[in-house]
């Protein structure tokens, strides 16, 4: 049974963590499979939006498989190589310009939360629990610290990072960690509904828009605005831009093709 599954339907990729017996914790096999799945989504022109979900109802992901980490750390000669083995590419500064959503149920802890923070939108179940307890096992938190401070503000992020305690879904909603809280049995359906709404819009426009929102602050306003204007002007000649205008004038839903 694969530890990560990938399905594509109507331009929406569903990437599912599939180690429910281990609370979807990340071991080396799962890191490799997850990175391969997200790269597949990034590089597939037919995939416009991704949803990351998890099998089982106990955990989205309870983080790193500590037993696997301990076993490898005991025999590792190169800490840098070990760190690369336990690395999620999605958590980098900017993985791709396509929208990625997380459907979070149950425990979302450590690496699981760090990965969710690398997504663009997060929908959680009422019973979801969040924590960044790395300091409890003697490790710093790097990517989640940076993404968390950007998404929910430094003080709220530090509450998770420095205390290492769990917080509930309502706290996550109030602080901006998640966009919406829904009943536990509706998490995946609601997240897929959002993904389908996004996929019904222009994928080219969405990619430019995400880039402006996610990276505009790091480039500076004037530089980012000028880049956005150039990309918008180039997009005006596309099929999708013409289709969007025609559909509006004809009072019908547009049929975008991503070109």
C-alpha positions as CSV (number, residue, x, y, z in Angstrom):
1,X,0.0,0.0,0.0
2,X,1.5,3.3,-1.0
3,X,2.3,5.7,1.9
4,X,1.1,8.7,-0.3
5,X,-1.5,8.5,-3.0
6,X,-2.1,10.9,-5.9
7,X,-5.4,11.4,-7.8
8,X,-6.3,13.9,-10.5
9,X,-9.8,14.8,-11.4
10,X,-11.1,18.0,-13.1
11,X,-7.8,19.7,-12.7
12,X,-7.8,19.1,-8.9
13,X,-5.0,16.9,-7.5
14,X,-5.7,15.1,-4.3
15,X,-2.6,14.1,-2.4
16,X,-3.3,11.8,0.5
17,X,-0.9,10.9,3.4
18,X,-1.5,7.2,3.9
19,X,0.0,5.9,7.1
20,X,-3.0,6.1,9.4
21,X,-1.7,3.3,11.5
22,X,1.3,5.6,12.4
23,X,-0.9,8.7,12.6
24,X,0.6,9.7,9.2
25,X,4.0,10.5,10.7
26,X,6.8,11.1,8.2
27,X,9.5,8.4,7.8
28,X,12.0,8.5,5.0
29,X,9.7,6.6,2.6
30,X,6.9,9.0,3.2
31,X,9.1,12.0,2.8
32,X,10.3,10.7,-0.6
33,X,6.7,9.8,-1.7
34,X,5.3,13.1,-0.6
35,X,8.0,15.2,-2.3
36,X,7.4,13.1,-5.5
37,X,3.7,13.7,-5.3
38,X,4.0,17.5,-4.8
39,X,6.6,17.7,-7.6
40,X,4.2,15.8,-9.9
41,X,1.5,18.3,-9.2
42,X,3.8,21.3,-9.7
43,X,5.0,20.0,-13.1
44,X,1.7,18.8,-14.5
45,X,0.0,21.4,-16.7
46,X,-3.3,19.6,-16.2
47,X,-3.2,20.0,-12.4
48,X,-4.4,23.5,-11.4
49,X,-5.1,23.1,-7.7
50,X,-4.0,20.6,-5.1
51,X,-5.6,19.4,-1.9
52,X,-3.5,17.7,0.7
53,X,-5.5,15.3,2.9
54,X,-4.8,12.3,5.2
55,X,-6.2,8.9,5.6
56,X,-7.9,8.0,8.9
57,X,-9.6,10.3,11.4
58,X,-7.0,10.5,14.2
59,X,-4.4,12.7,12.6
60,X,-3.6,14.8,9.5
61,X,0.0,14.2,10.6
62,X,1.5,13.8,14.0
63,X,4.9,14.9,12.7
64,X,8.1,13.1,12.2
65,X,8.4,9.4,13.0
66,X,10.7,9.8,15.9
67,X,11.7,6.1,16.0
68,X,12.9,6.4,12.3
69,X,14.7,9.6,13.0
70,X,16.4,8.2,16.1
71,X,17.5,5.1,14.2
72,X,19.1,7.1,11.4
73,X,20.6,9.7,13.7
74,X,22.4,7.0,15.6
75,X,24.2,5.9,12.5
76,X,24.5,9.1,10.5
77,X,28.0,10.5,9.8
78,X,26.7,13.7,8.1
79,X,24.0,15.7,9.9
80,X,23.4,17.7,6.7
81,X,22.5,14.5,4.7
82,X,20.2,13.4,7.5
83,X,18.4,16.7,7.4
84,X,17.9,16.4,3.7
85,X,16.3,12.9,4.2
86,X,13.8,14.5,6.6
87,X,12.9,17.4,4.4
88,X,9.6,18.5,2.8
89,X,10.2,20.6,-0.3
90,X,6.7,22.2,-0.1
91,X,7.9,24.0,3.1
92,X,10.5,25.9,1.2
93,X,10.4,29.7,0.6
94,X,8.2,29.3,-2.5
95,X,7.4,25.9,-3.8
96,X,5.2,26.8,-6.8
97,X,2.6,29.3,-8.0
98,X,-0.3,26.9,-8.1
99,X,-2.8,27.0,-5.2
100,X,-2.4,24.3,-2.6
101,X,-5.0,23.6,0.2
102,X,-4.8,21.5,3.3
103,X,-7.7,19.4,4.7
104,X,-6.8,19.0,8.4
105,X,-8.5,16.6,10.7
106,X,-7.3,15.3,14.1
107,X,-3.7,16.0,15.2
108,X,-1.7,18.4,13.1
109,X,1.6,18.4,15.0
110,X,5.2,19.3,14.3
111,X,6.2,18.4,10.7
112,X,2.5,18.0,9.9
113,X,1.8,21.6,10.9
114,X,4.9,22.8,9.2
115,X,3.8,21.2,6.0
116,X,0.3,22.7,6.4
117,X,1.8,26.1,6.8
118,X,3.5,25.6,3.5
119,X,0.0,25.4,1.9
120,X,-2.0,28.5,0.8
121,X,-5.3,27.7,2.5
122,X,-6.2,25.5,5.4
123,X,-9.6,24.1,6.4
124,X,-9.8,22.2,9.7
125,X,-12.2,20.0,11.5
126,X,-13.7,21.1,14.9
127,X,-11.6,18.4,16.6
128,X,-8.3,19.4,15.1
129,X,-5.4,20.0,17.4
130,X,-2.2,22.0,16.5
131,X,1.2,22.1,18.1
132,X,4.9,22.7,17.3
133,X,6.6,20.8,20.0
134,X,10.1,20.4,18.4
135,X,11.8,22.1,21.4
136,X,10.5,19.3,23.6
137,X,12.8,16.9,21.8
138,X,15.7,19.3,21.5
139,X,15.2,20.6,18.0
140,X,14.6,24.1,16.7
141,X,11.7,24.9,14.4
142,X,12.8,26.6,11.2
143,X,10.3,26.6,8.3
144,X,7.2,26.6,10.5
145,X,8.7,29.5,12.5
146,X,9.1,31.6,9.3
147,X,5.8,30.6,7.7
148,X,3.9,30.8,10.9
149,X,5.0,34.3,11.7
150,X,4.1,35.5,8.3
151,X,0.6,33.8,8.3
152,X,-0.5,34.4,11.9
153,X,1.8,37.1,13.3
154,X,4.9,36.7,15.3
155,X,3.3,36.6,18.7
156,X,0.8,33.9,17.8
157,X,3.4,31.9,16.1
158,X,5.7,32.2,19.1
159,X,2.9,31.0,21.4
160,X,3.0,27.7,19.5
161,X,6.8,27.6,19.1
162,X,8.0,28.5,22.6
163,X,5.4,26.8,24.7
164,X,5.2,23.6,22.6
165,X,1.6,23.1,23.8
166,X,-1.5,22.1,21.8
167,X,-4.1,24.6,20.6
168,X,-7.6,23.8,19.4
169,X,-9.3,24.6,16.1
170,X,-11.1,27.7,17.3
171,X,-7.8,29.2,18.4
172,X,-6.3,28.3,15.0
173,X,-9.2,30.1,13.3
174,X,-9.0,33.2,15.5
175,X,-5.3,33.6,14.9
176,X,-5.5,33.0,11.1
177,X,-3.7,29.7,11.2
178,X,-6.7,28.2,9.5
179,X,-9.2,29.8,7.2
180,X,-12.3,27.9,8.2
181,X,-13.4,25.3,10.8
182,X,-16.1,22.8,9.9
183,X,-17.5,19.6,11.4
184,X,-14.9,16.8,11.4
185,X,-16.8,14.7,8.8
186,X,-17.0,17.6,6.4
187,X,-13.3,18.6,6.2
188,X,-12.4,16.8,3.0
189,X,-15.7,17.7,1.2
190,X,-15.4,21.3,2.1
191,X,-11.8,21.6,1.1
192,X,-12.5,19.8,-2.3
193,X,-15.4,22.2,-2.8
194,X,-13.0,25.2,-2.4
195,X,-10.5,23.6,-4.7
196,X,-13.2,23.1,-7.4
197,X,-14.3,26.7,-7.1
198,X,-10.6,27.8,-7.6
199,X,-10.2,25.4,-10.5
200,X,-13.2,26.8,-12.2
201,X,-11.4,30.2,-12.5
202,X,-8.5,31.1,-14.8
203,X,-5.5,29.0,-13.7
204,X,-3.2,31.5,-15.4
205,X,-4.7,34.4,-13.5
206,X,-4.6,32.5,-10.2
207,X,-1.0,31.7,-10.6
208,X,0.0,35.3,-11.1
209,X,-2.3,36.4,-8.3
210,X,-0.8,33.8,-5.9
211,X,2.7,34.9,-6.8
212,X,1.9,38.6,-6.1
213,X,0.4,37.7,-2.7
214,X,3.1,35.3,-1.6
215,X,6.2,37.0,-2.9
216,X,5.3,40.6,-3.4
217,X,6.5,41.6,0.1
218,X,9.9,40.2,-0.4
219,X,10.5,41.9,-3.8
220,X,9.3,45.4,-2.7
221,X,6.0,47.0,-3.8
222,X,7.2,48.9,-6.9
223,X,9.2,46.0,-8.3
224,X,6.4,43.5,-7.6
225,X,3.7,45.8,-9.1
226,X,5.8,46.3,-12.3
227,X,6.3,42.6,-12.6
228,X,2.6,41.9,-12.1
229,X,1.7,44.4,-14.7
230,X,4.0,42.9,-17.3
231,X,2.6,39.4,-16.6
232,X,-1.0,40.7,-16.7
233,X,-0.3,42.4,-20.0
234,X,1.1,39.2,-21.5
235,X,-1.9,37.3,-20.2
236,X,-4.3,39.6,-22.1
237,X,-3.4,37.9,-25.3
238,X,-4.2,34.4,-24.0
239,X,-7.2,32.2,-24.9
240,X,-8.4,32.3,-21.2
241,X,-8.5,36.1,-21.0
242,X,-10.6,36.3,-24.2
243,X,-12.8,33.5,-23.0
244,X,-13.3,35.3,-19.7
245,X,-14.4,38.5,-21.4
246,X,-16.7,36.6,-23.8
247,X,-18.3,34.6,-21.0
248,X,-19.0,37.8,-19.0
249,X,-20.6,39.5,-22.0
250,X,-22.6,36.4,-22.8
251,X,-23.7,35.9,-19.2
252,X,-22.4,32.3,-19.0
253,X,-19.7,30.4,-17.1
254,X,-16.3,30.6,-18.7
255,X,-14.5,27.5,-20.0
256,X,-10.8,28.0,-19.2
257,X,-8.1,25.8,-20.7
258,X,-5.0,27.2,-19.0
259,X,-3.6,28.8,-22.1
